[in-house]
Amino acid sequence: MKKAIDGLILIMLCIFLFTGCQQEQIIHTEEIANASKIECTHYINGISSTKTIENTDTINQIANWLNELMLIEISFAENETPSDTEGGESYSFHVYESEQQNDIDFSYIMNSNENCYIHYNNKWYTVTNPNTPVFINDINTENQYH
């Protein structure tokens, strides 16, 4: 009987340990994965390129990329944001939800390889594991304008 109780306590501790250590989901990637289309604009050196993504595989790649990013919320002084940095590069995303409820907007700012940020839901996050998504390579070659 004592072994059964000890086993039950061990199982409960494992459940609490694994559920208590999960990172809170900041970006609702399941809503992004279900999008009907995503418009992505790349900004670098005063040039912007825009692409509309409607391919569900690419939309899923975007959601998976976001899901893998480790984010920590940060605050900046008034009128100072990471997007004010000279020489930086950024991507703005406008996600059209398939149910036509509320669209989602977010930005990925890269001031250097190790100095990246996400602006989502009016909050800033530093990215502790920056990763330029592979789907973006296609955006840089299409629809360039000043």
SEKEGU-671550 format. One record per residue (C-alpha): residue in one letter; x, z, y; residue number from 1. Coordinates in steps of 0.05 Angstrom, whole numbers, plus 5000, padded with zeros to 4 digits. Layout:
// SEKEGU-671550
@residuo: a | xx: X | zz: Z | yy: Y | num: NUM
...
END
This chain:
// SEKEGU-671550
@residuo: m | xx: 5000 | zz: 5000 | yy: 5000 | num: 1
@residuo: k | xx: 5056 | zz: 5018 | yy: 5049 | num: 2
@residuo: k | xx: 5091 | zz: 4951 | yy: 5035 | num: 3
@residuo: a | xx: 5026 | zz: 4914 | yy: 5050 | num: 4
@residuo: i | xx: 5018 | zz: 4950 | yy: 5117 | num: 5
@residuo: d | xx: 5092 | zz: 4938 | yy: 5134 | num: 6
@residuo: g | xx: 5083 | zz: 4864 | yy: 5117 | num: 7
@residuo: l | xx: 5020 | zz: 4860 | yy: 5161 | num: 8
@residuo: i | xx: 5057 | zz: 4893 | yy: 5219 | num: 9
@residuo: l | xx: 5115 | zz: 4845 | yy: 5211 | num: 10
@residuo: i | xx: 5068 | zz: 4785 | yy: 5211 | num: 11
@residuo: m | xx: 5033 | zz: 4811 | yy: 5274 | num: 12
@residuo: l | xx: 5099 | zz: 4822 | yy: 5309 | num: 13
@residuo: c | xx: 5120 | zz: 4750 | yy: 5293 | num: 14
@residuo: i | xx: 5054 | zz: 4724 | yy: 5320 | num: 15
@residuo: f | xx: 5062 | zz: 4763 | yy: 5385 | num: 16
@residuo: l | xx: 5135 | zz: 4743 | yy: 5391 | num: 17
@residuo: f | xx: 5122 | zz: 4668 | yy: 5385 | num: 18
@residuo: t | xx: 5059 | zz: 4666 | yy: 5427 | num: 19
@residuo: g | xx: 5088 | zz: 4712 | yy: 5481 | num: 20
@residuo: c | xx: 5151 | zz: 4669 | yy: 5490 | num: 21
@residuo: q | xx: 5117 | zz: 4603 | yy: 5503 | num: 22
@residuo: q | xx: 5129 | zz: 4575 | yy: 5573 | num: 23
@residuo: e | xx: 5068 | zz: 4570 | yy: 5617 | num: 24
@residuo: q | xx: 5047 | zz: 4498 | yy: 5625 | num: 25
@residuo: i | xx: 5057 | zz: 4480 | yy: 5699 | num: 26
@residuo: i | xx: 5040 | zz: 4407 | yy: 5694 | num: 27
@residuo: h | xx: 4978 | zz: 4389 | yy: 5654 | num: 28
@residuo: t | xx: 5010 | zz: 4334 | yy: 5613 | num: 29
@residuo: e | xx: 4949 | zz: 4323 | yy: 5569 | num: 30
@residuo: e | xx: 4911 | zz: 4299 | yy: 5631 | num: 31
@residuo: i | xx: 4968 | zz: 4252 | yy: 5648 | num: 32
@residuo: a | xx: 4971 | zz: 4226 | yy: 5576 | num: 33
@residuo: n | xx: 4896 | zz: 4210 | yy: 5580 | num: 34
@residuo: a | xx: 4904 | zz: 4171 | yy: 5646 | num: 35
@residuo: s | xx: 4875 | zz: 4102 | yy: 5653 | num: 36
@residuo: k | xx: 4935 | zz: 4080 | yy: 5695 | num: 37
@residuo: i | xx: 4994 | zz: 4108 | yy: 5734 | num: 38
@residuo: e | xx: 5023 | zz: 4080 | yy: 5797 | num: 39
@residuo: c | xx: 5096 | zz: 4096 | yy: 5805 | num: 40
@residuo: t | xx: 5137 | zz: 4083 | yy: 5868 | num: 41
@residuo: h | xx: 5213 | zz: 4089 | yy: 5868 | num: 42
@residuo: y | xx: 5248 | zz: 4104 | yy: 5934 | num: 43
@residuo: i | xx: 5323 | zz: 4094 | yy: 5944 | num: 44
@residuo: n | xx: 5365 | zz: 4073 | yy: 6005 | num: 45
@residuo: g | xx: 5303 | zz: 4055 | yy: 6047 | num: 46
@residuo: i | xx: 5276 | zz: 4009 | yy: 5993 | num: 47
@residuo: s | xx: 5214 | zz: 4023 | yy: 5953 | num: 48
@residuo: s | xx: 5190 | zz: 3990 | yy: 5888 | num: 49
@residuo: t | xx: 5120 | zz: 4001 | yy: 5861 | num: 50
@residuo: k | xx: 5093 | zz: 3988 | yy: 5791 | num: 51
@residuo: t | xx: 5025 | zz: 4001 | yy: 5761 | num: 52
@residuo: i | xx: 5030 | zz: 4025 | yy: 5690 | num: 53
@residuo: e | xx: 4970 | zz: 4014 | yy: 5645 | num: 54
@residuo: n | xx: 5004 | zz: 4012 | yy: 5577 | num: 55
@residuo: t | xx: 4983 | zz: 4074 | yy: 5538 | num: 56
@residuo: d | xx: 5051 | zz: 4079 | yy: 5504 | num: 57
@residuo: t | xx: 5087 | zz: 4081 | yy: 5571 | num: 58
@residuo: i | xx: 5035 | zz: 4131 | yy: 5598 | num: 59
@residuo: n | xx: 5049 | zz: 4175 | yy: 5537 | num: 60
@residuo: q | xx: 5125 | zz: 4169 | yy: 5551 | num: 61
@residuo: i | xx: 5113 | zz: 4195 | yy: 5621 | num: 62
@residuo: a | xx: 5072 | zz: 4254 | yy: 5595 | num: 63
@residuo: n | xx: 5125 | zz: 4269 | yy: 5542 | num: 64
@residuo: w | xx: 5181 | zz: 4265 | yy: 5593 | num: 65
@residuo: l | xx: 5144 | zz: 4314 | yy: 5639 | num: 66
@residuo: n | xx: 5129 | zz: 4361 | yy: 5581 | num: 67
@residuo: e | xx: 5203 | zz: 4366 | yy: 5564 | num: 68
@residuo: l | xx: 5225 | zz: 4385 | yy: 5634 | num: 69
@residuo: m | xx: 5240 | zz: 4459 | yy: 5646 | num: 70
@residuo: l | xx: 5213 | zz: 4479 | yy: 5714 | num: 71
@residuo: i | xx: 5223 | zz: 4541 | yy: 5757 | num: 72
@residuo: e | xx: 5179 | zz: 4550 | yy: 5819 | num: 73
@residuo: i | xx: 5218 | zz: 4555 | yy: 5884 | num: 74
@residuo: s | xx: 5202 | zz: 4563 | yy: 5958 | num: 75
@residuo: f | xx: 5234 | zz: 4530 | yy: 6018 | num: 76
@residuo: a | xx: 5237 | zz: 4548 | yy: 6091 | num: 77
@residuo: e | xx: 5184 | zz: 4516 | yy: 6134 | num: 78
@residuo: n | xx: 5197 | zz: 4442 | yy: 6147 | num: 79
@residuo: e | xx: 5253 | zz: 4441 | yy: 6096 | num: 80
@residuo: t | xx: 5243 | zz: 4407 | yy: 6029 | num: 81
@residuo: p | xx: 5290 | zz: 4374 | yy: 5979 | num: 82
@residuo: s | xx: 5262 | zz: 4306 | yy: 5998 | num: 83
@residuo: d | xx: 5296 | zz: 4313 | yy: 6066 | num: 84
@residuo: t | xx: 5365 | zz: 4304 | yy: 6035 | num: 85
@residuo: e | xx: 5403 | zz: 4241 | yy: 6055 | num: 86
@residuo: g | xx: 5422 | zz: 4195 | yy: 5999 | num: 87
@residuo: g | xx: 5371 | zz: 4223 | yy: 5951 | num: 88
@residuo: e | xx: 5326 | zz: 4183 | yy: 5905 | num: 89
@residuo: s | xx: 5254 | zz: 4198 | yy: 5888 | num: 90
@residuo: y | xx: 5195 | zz: 4174 | yy: 5847 | num: 91
@residuo: s | xx: 5122 | zz: 4186 | yy: 5867 | num: 92
@residuo: f | xx: 5068 | zz: 4182 | yy: 5815 | num: 93
@residuo: h | xx: 4993 | zz: 4173 | yy: 5826 | num: 94
@residuo: v | xx: 4956 | zz: 4185 | yy: 5761 | num: 95
@residuo: y | xx: 4886 | zz: 4156 | yy: 5755 | num: 96
@residuo: e | xx: 4846 | zz: 4197 | yy: 5707 | num: 97
@residuo: s | xx: 4804 | zz: 4160 | yy: 5657 | num: 98
@residuo: e | xx: 4742 | zz: 4202 | yy: 5671 | num: 99
@residuo: q | xx: 4749 | zz: 4187 | yy: 5746 | num: 100
@residuo: q | xx: 4749 | zz: 4262 | yy: 5763 | num: 101
@residuo: n | xx: 4809 | zz: 4283 | yy: 5803 | num: 102
@residuo: d | xx: 4870 | zz: 4239 | yy: 5808 | num: 103
@residuo: i | xx: 4938 | zz: 4273 | yy: 5802 | num: 104
@residuo: d | xx: 4997 | zz: 4263 | yy: 5849 | num: 105
@residuo: f | xx: 5068 | zz: 4288 | yy: 5836 | num: 106
@residuo: s | xx: 5139 | zz: 4270 | yy: 5856 | num: 107
@residuo: y | xx: 5207 | zz: 4274 | yy: 5822 | num: 108
@residuo: i | xx: 5264 | zz: 4282 | yy: 5872 | num: 109
@residuo: m | xx: 5336 | zz: 4270 | yy: 5851 | num: 110
@residuo: n | xx: 5387 | zz: 4292 | yy: 5903 | num: 111
@residuo: s | xx: 5443 | zz: 4289 | yy: 5851 | num: 112
@residuo: n | xx: 5447 | zz: 4289 | yy: 5774 | num: 113
@residuo: e | xx: 5441 | zz: 4365 | yy: 5772 | num: 114
@residuo: n | xx: 5398 | zz: 4375 | yy: 5835 | num: 115
@residuo: c | xx: 5328 | zz: 4352 | yy: 5817 | num: 116
@residuo: y | xx: 5258 | zz: 4376 | yy: 5837 | num: 117
@residuo: i | xx: 5185 | zz: 4365 | yy: 5821 | num: 118
@residuo: h | xx: 5131 | zz: 4370 | yy: 5874 | num: 119
@residuo: y | xx: 5065 | zz: 4382 | yy: 5838 | num: 120
@residuo: n | xx: 5000 | zz: 4414 | yy: 5860 | num: 121
@residuo: n | xx: 5029 | zz: 4432 | yy: 5929 | num: 122
@residuo: k | xx: 5086 | zz: 4471 | yy: 5897 | num: 123
@residuo: w | xx: 5160 | zz: 4458 | yy: 5889 | num: 124
@residuo: y | xx: 5198 | zz: 4467 | yy: 5824 | num: 125
@residuo: t | xx: 5271 | zz: 4460 | yy: 5809 | num: 126
@residuo: v | xx: 5285 | zz: 4422 | yy: 5744 | num: 127
@residuo: t | xx: 5335 | zz: 4460 | yy: 5701 | num: 128
@residuo: n | xx: 5345 | zz: 4403 | yy: 5652 | num: 129
@residuo: p | xx: 5342 | zz: 4340 | yy: 5696 | num: 130
@residuo: n | xx: 5330 | zz: 4276 | yy: 5658 | num: 131
@residuo: t | xx: 5317 | zz: 4208 | yy: 5688 | num: 132
@residuo: p | xx: 5260 | zz: 4178 | yy: 5647 | num: 133
@residuo: v | xx: 5275 | zz: 4113 | yy: 5611 | num: 134
@residuo: f | xx: 5209 | zz: 4081 | yy: 5630 | num: 135
@residuo: i | xx: 5232 | zz: 4080 | yy: 5703 | num: 136
@residuo: n | xx: 5284 | zz: 4026 | yy: 5689 | num: 137
@residuo: d | xx: 5228 | zz: 3974 | yy: 5689 | num: 138
@residuo: i | xx: 5203 | zz: 3996 | yy: 5757 | num: 139
@residuo: n | xx: 5268 | zz: 3982 | yy: 5794 | num: 140
@residuo: t | xx: 5265 | zz: 3907 | yy: 5779 | num: 141
@residuo: e | xx: 5193 | zz: 3893 | yy: 5801 | num: 142
@residuo: n | xx: 5154 | zz: 3889 | yy: 5866 | num: 143
@residuo: q | xx: 5210 | zz: 3907 | yy: 5914 | num: 144
@residuo: y | xx: 5193 | zz: 3912 | yy: 5988 | num: 145
@residuo: h | xx: 5218 | zz: 3949 | yy: 6050 | num: 146
END
